[in-house]
Amino acid sequence: MNLCRKYCRFPVVSALFLFFSFYSKAQTEPKASKWGPNDTLIVPAIIYEGESLPYKEMEMVWVSNLPPDKLAKFIEEWSRLRNAVYVTYPYARIAGATINDMNVHLADVNTKRKRKEYLKSREKELRAQFTEPMENLSVYQGKILMKLINRESGGTNCYDILKELKGGFTARFWQTVAYVFGSDLKQPYDAYGNDAEIESIVKEVQRMYGYSG
């Protein structure tokens, strides 16, 4: 009471005393957070036209007039194909780029000996890159890979590649082996016909991983 009477005689001093009292109290008390644990949701995002937007990929929905058993079979076959494309497409891109580079280089090679030496050196490169991955592929995945190599190399089928590297006899031998497993080293790639489903999955893979072409 005496303290109040004392400072009330000096309005400015009283105001300062009260201000510093409240300021000191505010500094010692914990500040209330602007955001609490229930104010923020962490979600995936995508950059669209310079803006960050929430992004979520919804599960695929099948719309079909097929009977349930036939639709289930179609989905199973399509999923198998999609998996094979996802597994083999990266290898096909590497192989296609290598083959295209070889074709460009061979265009300037005039002698048979130099051509043979160059092909032998590139064969070693291909073996180093593909021997281990190829051993882990199924027969079905191998068939899809051959189609994709044809796509990525601009129409060069695996028979022609093998013939160039190892000669006609070896190419014919492996063509026979391919037939035994229901495949064909000379099989073409028809993006708008028989291989339209493969092409649509390739486009999906390209969008997913940022591939071009």
Buried (B, 14 or more C-beta within 10 A) or exposed (E): EEEEEEBEEEEEEBEEEEEEEEEEEEEEEEEEEEEEEEEEEEEEEEEEEEEEEEEEEEEEEEEEEEEEEEBEEEBEEEEBBBBBBBBBBBBBBBBBEBBBEBEEEBEEBEEEEEBEEBBEEBBEEBEEBBEEBBEEBEEBBBBBBBBBBBBBBEEBBBBBBBBBBBEEEEBEEBBEEBEEEEBBBBBEBBEEEEBEEBBEBBEBBBEEEEEEE
